[in-house]
Amino acid sequence: MAHSRVLNQERCNHRKGGNGAQGLLTGQGDSSDYAVIKHMMANGDWWIHCLRCHKWWIPPMESDFETAAGYEGAFKEYQAALNFPTKNIPSKSVTFGWGKGVGKSYFREQMRYTTNI
């Protein structure tokens, strides 16, 4: 990911509103509502997308982290994003059950390298 995009995402408070350049260019919204869209994937996972900085929060996979602490930190960040208050209406895919022995982790593995987020 480009360095400037990461900096933009770190600076953004992911909230709606804001005045002038500070609100528009630096993502410093002043509303109590967040500028995010929440979408339920086919396996039941929620993916959250900031409309200001284009950051995505998706459920972390333990296998992507070298330490339990790293995973726990990512999971807490995901949980916080999942609980962002917003008046935006969430969208959903058609959810379906997986075959015997295959669950959410299979979907996450298959979607791991999705490049359109």
DSSP file (Angstrom, degrees, kcal/mol; ACC not computed):
  #  RESIDUE AA STRUCTURE BP1 BP2  ACC     N-H-->O    O-->H-N    N-H-->O    O-->H-N    TCO  KAPPA ALPHA  PHI   PSI    X-CA   Y-CA   Z-CA
    1    1 A M              0   0    0      0, 0.0     5,-0.0     0, 0.0     0, 0.0   0.000 360.0 360.0 360.0 140.1    0.0    0.0    0.0
    2    2 A A     >  -     0   0    0      1,-0.1     4,-1.9     2,-0.0     3,-0.2  -0.290 360.0-127.4 -62.2 141.7    1.3    3.4   -0.9
    3    3 A H  H  > S+     0   0    0      1,-0.2     4,-2.3     2,-0.2     5,-0.2   0.882 108.6  53.1 -58.7 -41.9    2.9    5.3    2.0
    4    4 A S  H  > S+     0   0    0      1,-0.2     4,-2.3     2,-0.2    -1,-0.2   0.860 107.0  52.5 -65.3 -34.4    0.7    8.4    1.5
    5    5 A R  H  > S+     0   0    0     -3,-0.2     4,-2.3     2,-0.2    -1,-0.2   0.911 109.0  49.4 -67.2 -41.0   -2.4    6.3    1.6
    6    6 A V  H  X S+     0   0    0     -4,-1.9     4,-2.3     2,-0.2    -2,-0.2   0.923 111.8  48.6 -62.6 -44.5   -1.4    4.7    4.9
    7    7 A L  H  X S+     0   0    0     -4,-2.3     4,-1.9     1,-0.2    -2,-0.2   0.907 110.7  51.2 -62.3 -41.7   -0.7    8.2    6.4
    8    8 A N  H  X S+     0   0    0     -4,-2.3     4,-1.6     1,-0.2    -1,-0.2   0.901 111.3  47.8 -61.4 -41.7   -4.0    9.5    5.1
    9    9 A Q  H  < S+     0   0    0     -4,-2.3    -1,-0.2     1,-0.2    -2,-0.2   0.867 110.9  50.4 -69.6 -36.4   -5.8    6.5    6.8
   10   10 A E  H  < S+     0   0    0     -4,-2.3    -1,-0.2     1,-0.2    -2,-0.2   0.837 112.8  47.2 -68.8 -32.2   -3.9    7.0   10.1
   11   11 A R  H  < S+     0   0    0     -4,-1.9    -2,-0.2    -5,-0.2    -1,-0.2   0.785  93.1  95.2 -78.4 -29.5   -4.9   10.7   10.1
   12   12 A C     <  -     0   0    0     -4,-1.6    16,-0.2    -5,-0.2    15,-0.2  -0.366  56.8-161.3 -69.0 137.3   -8.6   10.1    9.3
   13   13 A N        -     0   0    0     14,-2.7    -1,-0.1     2,-0.1    15,-0.1   0.401  34.4-131.1 -97.4   2.8  -11.0   10.0   12.2
   14   14 A H        +     0   0    0     13,-0.4    21,-2.2     1,-0.2     2,-0.3   0.670  61.0 133.0  63.3  21.7  -13.5    8.2    9.9
   15   15 A R  B     -A   34   0A   0     12,-0.4    14,-0.3    19,-0.3    19,-0.3  -0.712  56.6-114.8-104.0 154.1  -16.4   10.6   10.9
   16   16 A K  S    S+     0   0    0     17,-2.4    15,-2.4    -2,-0.3    14,-0.4  -0.309  75.9  28.2 -73.6 165.5  -18.9   12.5    8.8
   17   17 A G        +     0   0    0     12,-0.3     2,-0.1    13,-0.2    -2,-0.1  -0.352  53.5 150.0  85.2-160.9  -18.9   16.3    8.6
   18   18 A G        -     0   0    0     11,-0.2     2,-0.4    -2,-0.1    11,-0.1  -0.073  40.4-105.1 103.8 152.7  -16.1   18.7    9.1
   19   19 A N     >  -     0   0    0      9,-0.3     4,-1.7    -2,-0.1     3,-0.4  -0.896  64.0 -27.5-117.6 143.5  -15.5   22.2    7.6
   20   20 A G  H  > S-     0   0    0     -2,-0.4     4,-2.5     1,-0.2     5,-0.2  -0.036 112.4 -24.2  59.9-155.0  -13.2   23.4    4.9
   21   21 A A  H  >>S+     0   0    0      1,-0.2     4,-2.7     2,-0.2     5,-1.1   0.853 134.4  59.2 -62.6 -37.2   -9.9   21.8    4.0
   22   22 A Q  H  >5S+     0   0    0     -3,-0.4     6,-1.4     1,-0.2     4,-0.7   0.925 112.8  38.5 -60.8 -43.1   -9.5   20.2    7.4
   23   23 A G  H  <5S+     0   0    0     -4,-1.7     4,-0.4    -3,-0.2    -2,-0.2   0.914 126.0  36.0 -71.4 -43.2  -12.7   18.3    7.1
   24   24 A L  H  <5S+     0   0    0     -4,-2.5    -3,-0.2     3,-0.1    -2,-0.2   0.941 127.0  29.8 -79.0 -49.4  -12.4   17.4    3.4
   25   25 A L  H  <5S+     0   0    0     -4,-2.7    -3,-0.2    -5,-0.2    -2,-0.1   0.798 126.8  36.8 -87.9 -29.8   -8.7   16.8    2.9
   26   26 A T  S  <<S-     0   0    0     -5,-1.1    -1,-0.2    -4,-0.7    -3,-0.1   0.411 101.2-121.3-106.9   4.3   -7.5   15.5    6.3
   27   27 A G        +     0   0    0     -4,-0.4   -14,-2.7    -6,-0.3     2,-0.9   0.862  57.7 149.5  65.0  37.3  -10.6   13.5    7.2
   28   28 A Q        +     0   0    0     -6,-1.4    -9,-0.3   -16,-0.2    -1,-0.2  -0.625  21.8 179.4-104.7  73.9  -11.4   15.3   10.4
   29   29 A G        -     0   0    0     -2,-0.9   -12,-0.3   -14,-0.3   -11,-0.2  -0.344  21.6-156.0 -70.8 155.3  -15.1   15.0   10.5
   30   30 A D        +     0   0    0    -14,-0.4   -13,-0.2   -15,-0.1     2,-0.2   0.236  56.2 106.8-118.2  12.1  -17.0   16.5   13.5
   31   31 A S  S    S-     0   0    0    -15,-2.4    -2,-0.0     2,-0.2   -15,-0.0  -0.504  71.9-130.2 -87.3 158.7  -20.1   14.4   13.5
   32   32 A S  S    S+     0   0    0     -2,-0.2     2,-0.3   -17,-0.1    -1,-0.1   0.653  90.8  82.1 -78.5 -15.2  -20.9   11.7   16.1
   33   33 A D  S    S-     0   0    0     51,-0.1   -17,-2.4   -17,-0.1     2,-0.3  -0.646  80.9-126.8 -89.7 148.2  -21.7    9.4   13.1
   34   34 A Y  B     -A   15   0A   0     51,-2.8     2,-1.4   -19,-0.3    54,-0.3  -0.687  11.0-129.1 -94.4 147.4  -19.0    7.6   11.2
   35   35 A A        +     0   0    0    -21,-2.2    16,-3.4    -2,-0.3    17,-0.5  -0.497  67.4 122.3 -90.9  63.2  -18.6    7.8    7.4
   36   36 A V  E     -B   50   0B   0     -2,-1.4     2,-0.4    14,-0.3    14,-0.2  -0.889  53.2-145.3-127.1 155.6  -18.5    4.1    6.9
   37   37 A I  E     -B   49   0B   0     12,-2.3    12,-2.6    -2,-0.3     2,-0.5  -0.972  15.3-154.1-115.9 135.3  -20.4    1.4    5.0
   38   38 A K  E     -B   48   0B   0     -2,-0.4    53,-2.3    10,-0.2     2,-0.4  -0.940  13.0-176.4-112.7 131.4  -20.8   -2.0    6.6
   39   39 A H  E     -Bc  47  91B   0      8,-2.9     8,-3.0    -2,-0.5     2,-0.6  -0.991  19.9-140.9-131.2 129.4  -21.3   -5.0    4.4
   40   40 A M  E     -Bc  46  92B   0     51,-2.5    53,-2.5    -2,-0.4     6,-0.2  -0.788  23.6-142.9 -88.7 123.2  -22.0   -8.6    5.4
   41   41 A M    >   -     0   0    0      4,-3.6     3,-2.0    -2,-0.6    52,-0.1  -0.232  31.7 -93.1 -77.4 172.1  -20.2  -11.0    3.2
   42   42 A A  T 3  S+     0   0    0      1,-0.3    54,-1.6     2,-0.1    -1,-0.1   0.736 125.5  52.7 -61.2 -24.7  -21.6  -14.4    2.1
   43   43 A N  T 3  S-     0   0    0     52,-0.2    -1,-0.3     2,-0.1    61,-0.1   0.456 123.4-100.7 -91.7  -0.3  -20.1  -16.2    5.1
   44   44 A G  S <  S+     0   0    0     -3,-2.0    -2,-0.1     1,-0.4     2,-0.1   0.312  78.3 135.7  99.2  -8.1  -21.5  -13.8    7.6
   45   45 A D        -     0   0    0     -5,-0.1    -4,-3.6    59,-0.1     2,-0.5  -0.459  50.6-132.4 -69.9 145.2  -18.4  -11.7    8.2
   46   46 A W  E     -B   40   0B   0     -6,-0.2     2,-0.4    -2,-0.1    -6,-0.2  -0.876  16.7-164.0 -98.4 131.3  -18.8   -7.9    8.3
   47   47 A W  E     -B   39   0B   0     -8,-3.0    -8,-2.9    -2,-0.5     2,-0.4  -0.952   7.8-156.6-110.8 135.6  -16.5   -5.8    6.2
   48   48 A I  E     -BD  38  57B   0      9,-2.5     9,-2.7    -2,-0.4     2,-0.4  -0.937   6.9-168.1-118.2 135.5  -16.3   -2.1    7.1
   49   49 A H  E     -BD  37  56B   0    -12,-2.6   -12,-2.3    -2,-0.4     2,-0.4  -0.985  16.9-137.7-129.1 125.1  -15.2    0.6    4.6
   50   50 A C  E  >  -B   36   0B   0      5,-2.7     4,-1.2    -2,-0.4   -14,-0.3  -0.684   7.3-155.7 -79.7 127.5  -14.4    4.3    5.4
   51   51 A L  T  4 S+     0   0    0    -16,-3.4    -1,-0.1    -2,-0.4   -15,-0.1   0.604  89.2  50.1 -78.2 -11.4  -15.8    6.6    2.7
   52   52 A R  T  4 S+     0   0    0    -17,-0.5    -1,-0.1     3,-0.1   -25,-0.1   0.907 128.7  12.1 -91.8 -51.9  -13.3    9.3    3.5
   53   53 A C  T  4 S-     0   0    0      2,-0.1    -2,-0.1   -44,-0.1   -44,-0.1   0.485  94.4-123.8-109.1  -4.7   -9.9    7.5    3.5
   54   54 A H     <  +     0   0    0     -4,-1.2     2,-0.2     1,-0.2    -3,-0.1   0.728  52.2 158.7  67.3  26.2  -10.9    4.2    1.9
   55   55 A K        -     0   0    0    -46,-0.1    -5,-2.7   -50,-0.0     2,-0.4  -0.554  27.3-149.6 -75.3 145.4   -9.6    2.1    4.8
   56   56 A W  E     -D   49   0B   0     -7,-0.2     2,-0.5    -2,-0.2    -7,-0.2  -0.934   8.6-161.4-115.2 140.1  -11.1   -1.4    5.1
   57   57 A W  E     +D   48   0B   0     -9,-2.7    -9,-2.5    -2,-0.4    -2,-0.0  -0.988  20.5 167.1-117.5 120.4  -11.6   -3.4    8.3
   58   58 A I        -     0   0    0     -2,-0.5   -11,-0.1   -11,-0.2    20,-0.1  -0.920  49.5 -80.2-127.5 155.9  -12.0   -7.1    7.8
   59   59 A P        -     0   0    0      0, 0.0    16,-0.1     0, 0.0     2,-0.0  -0.338  53.4-125.7 -58.1 126.0  -11.9   -9.9   10.3
   60   60 A P        -     0   0    0      0, 0.0     2,-0.5     0, 0.0    48,-0.0  -0.356  13.9-135.4 -71.6 154.1   -8.2  -10.6   11.0
   61   61 A M    >   -     0   0    0      1,-0.1     3,-2.1    47,-0.1     4,-0.2  -0.938   8.9-137.5-109.9 131.7   -6.9  -14.2   10.6
   62   62 A E  G >  S+     0   0    0     -2,-0.5     3,-1.8     1,-0.3    -1,-0.1   0.828 101.2  66.1 -56.3 -33.6   -4.6  -15.5   13.3
   63   63 A S  G 3  S+     0   0    0      1,-0.3    -1,-0.3    -3,-0.0     8,-0.0   0.656  91.9  63.5 -66.3 -14.4   -2.3  -17.1   10.7
   64   64 A D  G <  S+     0   0    0     -3,-2.1     2,-0.4     2,-0.0    -1,-0.3   0.491  95.6  72.0 -85.5  -3.3   -1.4  -13.6    9.4
   65   65 A F    <   -     0   0    0     -3,-1.8     3,-0.0    -4,-0.2     6,-0.0  -0.904  64.4-152.1-120.6 142.4    0.2  -12.6   12.7
   66   66 A E  S    S+     0   0    0     -2,-0.4     2,-0.3     1,-0.1    -1,-0.1   0.756  84.7  36.8 -79.0 -25.7    3.5  -13.7   14.3
   67   67 A T  S  > S-     0   0    0      1,-0.1     4,-1.7    -5,-0.0     5,-0.1  -0.902  74.8-126.9-128.9 156.1    2.2  -13.1   17.8
   68   68 A A  H  > S+     0   0    0     -2,-0.3     4,-2.7     1,-0.2     5,-0.2   0.861 112.5  57.7 -64.8 -35.3   -1.0  -13.5   19.7
   69   69 A A  H  > S+     0   0    0      2,-0.2     4,-2.3     1,-0.2    -1,-0.2   0.887 103.9  51.7 -64.0 -39.0   -0.7   -9.8   20.8
   70   70 A G  H  > S+     0   0    0      2,-0.2     4,-2.0     1,-0.2    -1,-0.2   0.916 112.2  45.7 -63.1 -43.2   -0.6   -8.7   17.2
   71   71 A Y  H  X S+     0   0    0     -4,-1.7     4,-2.7     2,-0.2    -2,-0.2   0.928 111.5  51.6 -64.8 -45.2   -3.7  -10.6   16.4
   72   72 A E  H  X S+     0   0    0     -4,-2.7     4,-2.2     1,-0.2    -2,-0.2   0.882 109.4  50.7 -61.2 -39.0   -5.5   -9.4   19.5
   73   73 A G  H  X S+     0   0    0     -4,-2.3     4,-2.0     2,-0.2    -1,-0.2   0.921 112.2  46.3 -63.8 -43.9   -4.7   -5.8   18.6
   74   74 A A  H  X S+     0   0    0     -4,-2.0     4,-2.3     1,-0.2    -2,-0.2   0.879 111.8  51.7 -65.7 -37.8   -6.0   -6.2   15.0
   75   75 A F  H  X S+     0   0    0     -4,-2.7     4,-2.6     2,-0.2    -1,-0.2   0.894 108.8  50.3 -66.8 -39.2   -9.1   -7.9   16.4
   76   76 A K  H  X S+     0   0    0     -4,-2.2     4,-2.3     2,-0.2    -2,-0.2   0.898 110.5  49.8 -64.6 -40.3   -9.8   -5.1   18.8
   77   77 A E  H  X S+     0   0    0     -4,-2.0     4,-2.2     2,-0.2    -2,-0.2   0.911 111.9  48.5 -64.0 -42.1   -9.4   -2.5   16.0
   78   78 A Y  H  X S+     0   0    0     -4,-2.3     4,-2.4     2,-0.2    -2,-0.2   0.929 110.9  50.1 -62.4 -46.0  -11.9   -4.6   13.8
   79   79 A Q  H  X S+     0   0    0     -4,-2.6     4,-1.3     1,-0.2    -2,-0.2   0.887 109.2  52.1 -60.6 -40.2  -14.4   -4.8   16.7
   80   80 A A  H  < S+     0   0    0     -4,-2.3     3,-0.4     1,-0.2     4,-0.2   0.933 111.0  46.9 -62.3 -45.3  -14.2   -1.0   17.2
   81   81 A A  H >< S+     0   0    0     -4,-2.2     3,-1.4     1,-0.2    -2,-0.2   0.882 107.8  56.7 -64.0 -37.9  -14.9   -0.4   13.5
   82   82 A L  H 3< S+     0   0    0     -4,-2.4    -1,-0.2     1,-0.3    -2,-0.2   0.807 109.4  46.9 -62.4 -29.0  -17.8   -2.9   13.6
   83   83 A N  T 3< S+     0   0    0     -4,-1.3    -1,-0.3    -3,-0.4    -2,-0.2   0.343  78.3 129.5 -97.3   5.7  -19.3   -0.8   16.4
   84   84 A F    <   -     0   0    0     -3,-1.4     2,-0.3    -4,-0.2   -51,-0.1  -0.425  62.4-123.3 -58.1 127.5  -18.9    2.6   14.8
   85   85 A P        +     0   0    0      0, 0.0   -51,-2.8     0, 0.0     2,-0.3  -0.589  45.1 157.1 -74.9 135.4  -22.3    4.4   15.0
   86   86 A T        -     0   0    0     -2,-0.3   -51,-0.1   -53,-0.3   -53,-0.0  -0.990  47.1-142.6-153.7 151.4  -23.6    5.4   11.6
   87   87 A K        +     0   0    0     -2,-0.3     2,-0.1   -53,-0.3   -52,-0.1   0.464  70.0 114.7 -91.9  -3.2  -26.9    6.2    9.9
   88   88 A N  S    S-     0   0    0    -54,-0.3    -2,-0.1   -52,-0.2   -50,-0.1  -0.434  74.1-117.2 -65.8 141.5  -25.7    4.6    6.7
   89   89 A I        -     0   0    0     -2,-0.1    -1,-0.1     1,-0.1   -51,-0.1  -0.692  27.4-126.8 -85.2 125.2  -27.7    1.5    5.9
   90   90 A P        -     0   0    0      0, 0.0     2,-0.3     0, 0.0   -51,-0.2  -0.312  19.7-143.3 -68.1 154.3  -25.6   -1.8    5.9
   91   91 A S  E     -c   39   0B   0    -53,-2.3   -51,-2.5    -2,-0.0     2,-0.4  -0.786  12.4-156.6-114.1 162.3  -25.7   -4.0    2.9
   92   92 A K  E     -c   40   0B   0     -2,-0.3   -51,-0.2   -53,-0.2     2,-0.2  -0.995  11.4-140.9-141.9 144.7  -25.7   -7.8    2.8
   93   93 A S        -     0   0    0    -53,-2.5     2,-0.7    -2,-0.4   -53,-0.0  -0.444  50.1 -84.3 -83.8 170.6  -24.7  -10.6    0.5
   94   94 A V        -     0   0    0     -2,-0.2     2,-0.2   -51,-0.0    -1,-0.1  -0.723  52.3-143.4 -75.8 119.3  -26.8  -13.7    0.4
   95   95 A T        +     0   0    0     -2,-0.7     2,-0.3   -52,-0.1   -52,-0.2  -0.568  23.3 177.6 -87.3 151.9  -25.5  -15.8    3.2
   96   96 A F        -     0   0    0    -54,-1.6     2,-0.2    -2,-0.2    -2,-0.0  -0.980  30.0-102.1-149.6 158.2  -25.2  -19.5    2.9
   97   97 A G        -     0   0    0     -2,-0.3     2,-0.2     1,-0.1     6,-0.1  -0.482  34.5-129.3 -80.3 153.0  -24.0  -22.5    4.9
   98   98 A W        -     0   0    0      4,-0.2     3,-0.1    -2,-0.2    -1,-0.1  -0.616  30.2 -91.1 -99.3 161.5  -20.8  -24.2    4.1
   99   99 A G    >   -     0   0    0     -2,-0.2     3,-2.3     1,-0.2    -1,-0.2  -0.106  65.1 -62.3 -64.4 169.1  -20.2  -27.9    3.6
  100  100 A K  T 3  S+     0   0    0      1,-0.3    -1,-0.2     3,-0.0     3,-0.1  -0.298 125.4   9.0 -57.1 128.2  -19.2  -30.2    6.4
  101  101 A G  T 3  S+     0   0    0      1,-0.2     2,-0.5    -3,-0.1    -1,-0.3   0.413 107.2 103.0  82.5  -2.5  -15.9  -29.2    8.0
  102  102 A V    <   +     0   0    0     -3,-2.3    -4,-0.2     3,-0.0    -1,-0.2  -0.955  44.1 149.2-115.8 129.4  -15.7  -25.9    6.0
  103  103 A G    >>  -     0   0    0     -2,-0.5     4,-1.2    -3,-0.1     3,-0.9  -0.471  61.0 -49.1-135.8-153.6  -16.5  -22.6    7.8
  104  104 A K  H 3> S+     0   0    0      1,-0.3     4,-2.4     2,-0.2     5,-0.2   0.825 124.3  63.5 -58.4 -34.3  -15.8  -18.9    7.9
  105  105 A S  H 3> S+     0   0    0      1,-0.2     4,-2.4     2,-0.2    -1,-0.3   0.858  98.7  55.0 -62.9 -34.2  -12.1  -19.5    7.9
  106  106 A Y  H <> S+     0   0    0     -3,-0.9     4,-2.2     2,-0.2    -1,-0.2   0.937 109.2  47.0 -62.7 -46.5  -12.2  -21.1    4.5
  107  107 A F  H  X S+     0   0    0     -4,-1.2     4,-2.0     1,-0.2    -2,-0.2   0.922 111.8  51.1 -59.9 -45.1  -13.9  -18.0    3.0
  108  108 A R  H  X S+     0   0    0     -4,-2.4     4,-0.7     1,-0.2    -1,-0.2   0.893 109.0  50.8 -61.8 -40.4  -11.4  -15.8    4.8
  109  109 A E  H >< S+     0   0    0     -4,-2.4     3,-0.7     1,-0.2     4,-0.3   0.923 111.5  47.8 -61.9 -43.8   -8.5  -17.8    3.3
  110  110 A Q  H 3< S+     0   0    0     -4,-2.2     3,-0.3     1,-0.2    -2,-0.2   0.826 116.6  43.0 -67.7 -31.4  -10.0  -17.5   -0.2
  111  111 A M  H >< S+     0   0    0     -4,-2.0     3,-2.0     1,-0.2    -1,-0.2   0.455  84.1 104.2 -92.6  -1.5  -10.5  -13.8    0.1
  112  112 A R  T << S+     0   0    0     -3,-0.7    -1,-0.2    -4,-0.7    -2,-0.1   0.848  86.1  37.2 -51.4 -44.4   -7.1  -13.1    1.8
  113  113 A Y  T 3  S+     0   0    0     -4,-0.3    -1,-0.3    -3,-0.3     2,-0.2   0.077  77.5 148.2-103.7  25.1   -5.5  -11.6   -1.3
  114  114 A T    <   -     0   0    0     -3,-2.0     3,-0.4     1,-0.2    -3,-0.1  -0.415  27.9-168.0 -58.9 127.4   -8.5   -9.7   -2.7
  115  115 A T        +     0   0    0      1,-0.2    -1,-0.2    -2,-0.2    -3,-0.0   0.467  68.1  79.5-101.6  -2.4   -7.1   -6.7   -4.4
  116  116 A N              0   0    0      1,-0.2    -1,-0.2     0, 0.0    -2,-0.1   0.161 360.0 360.0 -94.7  21.7  -10.2   -4.7   -4.9
  117  117 A I              0   0    0     -3,-0.4    -1,-0.2   -61,-0.0    -2,-0.1   0.395 360.0 360.0-113.6 360.0  -10.4   -3.3   -1.4
